[in-house]
Amino acid sequence: MRLKLINLSHKLIIGSQGMRVRVTARVKAVIPNPSYYHKLIEFLRAYRDWTQYVVNEIWNLNYIPSMKELHYRFYKVLRQQGFRAHHCHKIERRAREVVKATKKNNGSKPILRKLTARLGCQDYKLNMQDKVLRIAALNNEWVELELLWYEYLDKYFNDGWKLKEILVSYRENEMWVYFTFEKEVVLGQPRTVMGVDINFNNITYTIIDMNGKLVTMGVIPFNGLKKALAHRIIAEKIQRKHSKKWRYVKGIRESIRKHGRRARNILVDSCHYISRRIVEIAKEYNTLTVLENLNKLRIRANGSRRYNKKLSLWTYRRIQTYIYYKALVKGVPVIHADPRNTSKKSPIGRKLTFNNYRWAKLPNGHIVTRDAVASWNLALKGLKFLTRDVGSRGFVETPKAPNQMQTQEGMKGMPEQVSKISIITKR
C-alpha cells in the first residue's frame, strides 16, 4: 500500500476568531468491478466534455457571467445528460474559474484534456472501516473504489480535520482520489520576530525580541541540493554517453529516470526536514516568521553554467511553501519581506565592512556571515512592520501591505493565488 501526501492547495480563510486551513492528500484507488470501471470512465469523460462545452460558451461572451446566470443557462442542459444537481454546480463553477483565470493572463481559449471531476460531499460516501469510496456517476448510478490506504492519513480523520470535497482523476491507466481536509486554526500572539534566509547550502535564521535585541541565531545545513545535483550530473553523463540511442533503449531511459526520481525525492525530503525544523523553532520562541519575497529570481539570475544548474534545482519556493503551511497549521503567523539590500546593510547601525564576499565585520567588531546579516535585517523588517501596522494591538491580519513588505494574506475581497496557496479574507 502506498500513499503520497501533497500540500499544494492550502486555503486560509481569516475571520475575527480564527482561520480555516485546507490540506489536500492524494490516494491511489483500485476499481474492483470491471463494470464500475467503464461507468466511471464514461462519467469522467462526460464531466470533462461538458465542462469544455460551458467553457466554450463563456469564452464567446464579452464578460464573465455570474454563477446565477450560468445556473440559469446550463442547469437543465446538464441535468438532461444524466448529471446530478451538485455535479452541475461543480461543472459551472469550474468552467467559470478556468475562463476567468485564462483571460486574466491573456491566454488563448483553454482546452481541457485531463479526466478529472470535482465532487462535493453530497456526491460521495466514504466507508472508513472497509476503505471503500462510493461515487455518484451519471444517471444516479454509484461506483465503488477501493482505496490503497496508509495509516498516516488517519491523523486527518482523528485530529480535528473535516473532510470536504474530493477530486477524482484518471491518468496513465491509474485512478487517484484527492481528499480535501479543513481545520480551524487560531494564529498565536508573537513575542519575537524571526528572519529566515534561504541559501544553496544552508538556511540561516535570526530571532529578535520586540525591542529589536538579538535573542538567538542559527544555521540549518541544507545538503539536499548538493546530493540532488550529483544525481543530475550522473543522468546527464548517461545521456551524453548514449546520445544517439538513449531515447530508444528502455534500460537507458529508465536509468536516467531513476536518477531524476532520486534527485526529486532528496529535495522533497530535505525541504520537509528544513521546514519542520524552522516551524519547531518558531513555535518554541513564539515568533512572527519573516520570509524573503523571491519573485522571478531565476529570471533575474545570470551566472555561470554551474550556478544555473544549481539554480534550476534550488527549491527555495518549495521550502517557503512548506514553511508557510506547516506554520499555519501550528498557528504561527508568516509574512514575506522585500530582501533587497538585506545582506549589505548593518543591522545595528553604522557601516558594515566586508572582509570578502561571505564574511563581514559589524561596527561592534563581531565577524558574521552575509547570511546572518540578511536574516537579521529580515527580522528587523518584520518588527518594523509589526510595530508600525499593528502597534500595541498585537498581531492581526492587515488589509493593506506596503510595497516593501508584502504579506501572504494579500488584500480583502476576492481570492489571491500565490504560490499555489490562496487566501480569502472575510468581509
N, C-alpha and C positions, 0 to 999 in steps of 0.2 A: 504494500500500500504506500502510496506517495501523495503528498500534498505540497503545493507551493503557495506560500502566502505572499501576497504582494500588497503594498501600501501605496497605491498610486492615486487613489481617489479619496481624499480626505476633505470633508466639508466641515467648516466651522461656522456655526450659527450662533452669534453672540447676542445674549439678552441681558437683562438687568441683573439676573441672579447667576447665570452660568452660560454654558455653551454646549452644543451638541457636536461631537466628533464622529465622523463616519469612516469606517475602515472596510476595505474590500479584500476578501480571501478567495482564492481560486482552488477549485477541487475538481479532479478528474472524475468522470462519470462513465458508467457502462450501461448499455441498453440490453437487458436480458432477453427480451422478446423481439424476434425479427419484425413482427407486425408493428410493434411500437416504433421501431427504427424508421420505417417508411412514413408512418404518420408524423413523427417528429420532424423528419427532413422536409416533408411536404409543408408542415406548419412554418418552419423557419424560412423556407423559400417564399411562401406566400407573404410572410411578415416583411421580408426584405423587399419583395417586388412591390407591395402596396405602399410601403414606406417611400420607395423610389417614386411611385406614382404621385403621392402627396407632395414630395419634394419638387417634382416637375411642375405641378400646378402652382405651388407657392413661388417657384422661380420665375414664372411668367408674369407675376404681379409686380407692381412698382413699389410695393411696401411689404412689410412683414405683418401678416394678419394676426389678430388675437386668437387665443385658444377658443374663445366663444365662437368666433367666426369659422374657425376650422371645424369645430364640432358640428356646426350647422351645415357646413358644406359636405363633409365626408363621413359623418357618423353612419347614415343609412346605407351608403355605398359599402362601407367596410363591414357592416353587420350582414349585408347580403352575401359576403364572401365567406361567412362562417366564423368570423371573429367574435369574441365576447366583448362586452361593453368596455371593460378595462383594457383589453387589447387595443381597441380603437383609440382610447385616450392616450396610451403609450405611443402608438404609431404617429398620431397627430403631433404630440409633443416632440418626439424625436425628429420628425421631419422639419418642424419649425426650428429646432436648435441647430440642425445641420445647415439649413439655408441661412439662418441669421449669422452663424459663425463664418460661413464661406463668404458672404457678401461683406462682412466686416473686414475680412482680409483681402478683399478684391480678387477672390479666386473665381475659377470657372465653375460651371454647373457641376455639383457633386454627383458621382456615380457610386452607388452602394454595391459592394461585391461580397462582403462578409455575411455569412449566415449567422446572425445573432438576433436575439429577441429579449426585450426587457419585459419582466413580469412583476406585477405588484403582488402584495401578499394575498389578494383575493384569487389569484390565478395559479397558485401552487400550494402544495401541502407537504410538509417535511415530517417524516417519521423518524424521530431521533433514535428509537430503540433498534429498528432494523436498518437505519441509514438508507432509507429509500425516499426519493423525491418524486412526487406526482405533479405533473404539469398539465395545465389545461391547453389543449390544442384546438384545431378547427372543429366546428360543429359540436362543441361541448364534450369532445372526447378527451379522456385523460390518459397520459403516457407516463409510465414508471421508469425511473432511472435509479440504478444502484450506485451509490457514491463510494469512492475509494477513500475512506475516512482516515484521519490521523488525529491522535489524541490532543495535539497542540490546538486544534480547532475548538476543543471542548471549553477552553477558557473563555471564549467569546460568549458561549451559552450560559456559563456559570458565574461570570464576573460582572454582571450588570449590563451587558450589551444586549440590545434589542435587534432582532433580525428584521430587515426592511426588504426592499426589492431585490430581485436576483436578475442576473443576465445569463442566458443560455447561449453558448457559442459552439459551432461545429466547424472545425478546420483540420485539414490534413488527416481526415478519417478518424478524428478524435473528438469526443464530446467533453466540453468544460462547462462548469457552473461557477459563476461569480456571486458569492454571498456578500451582501452589504449589511454591516452591523453599525449600530448607532448607540452612543453613550453620552450621558450628561456629565460635563466636566466643569469645574469652577477654577478659574485662574487664581493662583496664590498672590499674596501681597509681597512684592520683592523687598528684601532688606539690603541686598547688594546688587552689583551690576557686573556681568561677566562678558568680556570681549573675546571672540573666538576668531583666530586667524588660521586659515586652511592653506597648507603648503604641499609641495610634492611629497616630502618625506616625513612630515610631522604636522600635528595640529597643536598650536600654542594658545593657551588661554590665560587671561589675567582677570582677577576679581578685585574690585574696589568697593568700599563702603559708600554710604550716602553722602559722606563728606569728601569724597574723592581720594581717600587714603588707600594705599595699597594693602590688600588683605593677603593675597597669595597669587602665585602664578606657577604654571607648569607646562610640560611638553608631553604629548602623547605620540609615540613613534607611529608612523604610517608606512609599513613595509609592503603593503599590498601592491602599490604602483610598480615598485621595483620587480616584484615577483611576476606580476602580470606582463610587464614589458619583456621579461625573459621568454615567456611563452609566445608572445607576439613575434619576437625575433626568430625563434625556432620555426614557427609556422611560415614566416617569410623565407627562411633559408630552404625549407622543404619545397616551397612554391617555386623559388628560383632554380633549384636543382632539377626539378621536373617541369620546367617552364612550358614545354610543348605538349605534355600529355597529362598534367595533373588534373585537368578538367574531366578527363575521360576514364581515369582509373579510380575505381571506388575506394580502394585501400588508401591511396594518397589523399583523396578528398576527405576521408574520414579522419586521417591523421591530422590534417590541417584543422578540421572542425574540433578535434579533441583538444588541441592546444588553445583554440579560441574559447571553448567552453571553460577550460581551466582558468584562463585569464579572467573571464567574466565572473566565475564563481569566487575567485580570490578577491576581486574588487568588491563584490557584493558583501561577502563575509567581513572584509576589512571595514567597509562603511558601516555595517551594523555594529561592529565592535566599537568603533570610534564614537558613533552617535550615542550608543548606550553609556559609554564612559562619560561623555560630556553631560548627558542628562542626569546621570547619577551625581556628578559634581554640582550641577546647577541645583538639583533638589537638596543636596546637603547644605549648600550655602544660601538657599532661598534667593536665587538671583533672577534678574531680568537679563536674558541672554541676547547678545547683540552679534548678529552675523553680518558678513560682508555682502553688499549688493553687487554681485559679479556678473552683471548683464553683458552679453556679447563679448565675453572675454576671449573666446577663440578667434573671433573676427578681428579684434584689435591686436592680438598677439602676432608678432613677426620675428621668429627666431631661427635657429639652425634646424637641420633635419632631425637631429637627435631631440631637440627641445620640442619640436612639433609632434614627434612620435609620442613623447611623454604627455604632451598636452592633449592628444587625441584620446588617451586612456585615463586622463585625470578626471576623477569622478567628484569634483567639488560640488556640483549641483546635486548629485545623489546624496552626498554627505549632509548637505544643508537640508535637503528634503527629509532625510531620516531624523536628523536632529529636531527638525520642526515638528513632525507629527509625534515623535516619541515624547517631546517636551509638552505638547498639548495634552496628551493622554495623562501625563503626570501633573498637569496644572501649572506648568512653568511657562510664563509669557516670553515670547520671542519677537524681536524686531530686526529689521535689516537697515544697515547704515552705509552711507557712501564711503568707500575705502580710500578715496583719493588723499594722497599725502600722509596717510596714517603711519607709514614706515619711515617718513622723513622728518617728522615733527617731534620735538621733545615733549613727552607727556607731563613733565614737571616744570615747564617754562624754560626760558633762555634758549641757547643754541645746542643742537645735537651734533657731535663730532664723530665722523665715520673713520674708523681705522682701516676698513676695507669694505667690500660690498656687504658682507654678512654681519660684521661686528661694529658696534657704535658705542661711543662714550657719552654717558649722561652728564649734565652740568655738575652733579654731585660727585663725579668720579667713578661711578659704577660702570662696568662693561656689560652690555647686554646685546642680544641679537636683534636684528631688524624685525624678526617675527614677534618677539616680546614687545617691542615698541609699538608695532601695529596693533596687537591685541589690546595693549594698554590704552592706546588712543581710541580704539573702538569702544572700549568700556567707558571712557570719558564722554564720547559722543552719546552713548546710551544714557548716561547720567544726566547730561545736559538736556536731552530730550525728555527724560522723566521729570526733572525738576521744572522745566520751562512749561511743558504742556499739561502736566498733571499737578505739580506743586505739592501741597500738603494733603491732597485728597486721596493719595495712593494711586495704584495702577488701575487705569480704566482704558477702554478702547477709545482712541481718538478718531473723530470722523475725518480729520484733515491732517495730512502729514506733509511737512515741508519737503522741498526737492532734495535737500541734503540728507534727509532721514526718512526713507520710505519704509513704512510698516507693511507687514504681510497682510494686515487686515484690510487695507485699502479704504475706499470711500463708502459711505452709506448708500444704500439703494440696490442696484442690480448686482448679481454675482460678478466677481472679477476672477478670471482664470490666471493663476500664477504658478508656474512650475507644477502643473497637474494638481494644485491644491486650490480649491475655490472657497472663498469665504463670503458669507452672506450676513450682513448686519441688519438686525431687526429695526424696523421703523418705530 
